[in-house]
Amino acid sequence: MTEEQQDPEFENWAKKCKLGSLNSLTNSQLYQHRTLTVQDYISRFRRGKIRGVLPEAAKLMTVEEALKQKIVDGVNIRKLMLDNRDKFRK
């Protein structure tokens, strides 16, 4: 486990956002970049084709807001940010 994953603040945040494993690198990455907009996060850490399915309402939300809201305009934003399949990751 990394130092950050032992951080009680990270654990509380992960519980609020209903994230699974505290040992997940993706969850740690989301925590570190939780203040980025969804558009910025996806541009940095996900494939470009995901931007095509992002609703306008979600683009300016923070990562934290999107994780809590889950679905925006019928699109599961949470899945786009959490899924580790190669088709989503850079």
MOQUIWO-V924186 format. One record per pair of residues at least 6 apart in sequence whose C-alpha atoms are under 7 Angstrom apart, sorted by sequence separation. I is the first residue (numbers start at 0). J is the second residue. D is the distance in whole Angstrom. If there is no record, write none. Layout:
# MOQUIWO-V924186
I,J,D
I,J,D
This chain:
# MOQUIWO-V924186
69,75,6
70,76,6
69,76,6
69,77,5
79,87,7
10,21,7
65,76,7
66,77,5
65,77,7
57,71,6
4,21,6
4,22,7
54,72,6
37,57,7
38,58,5
9,30,7
37,58,5
38,59,7
0,22,7
36,58,7
37,59,6
36,59,5
37,60,6
36,60,5
37,61,6
36,61,4
37,62,5
35,61,5
36,62,6
34,61,5
35,62,6
33,61,7
34,62,6
33,62,5
34,63,7
33,63,5
46,87,5
45,87,5
46,88,6
45,88,4
46,89,5
44,88,6
45,89,5
44,89,6
16,66,6
16,67,5
25,81,7
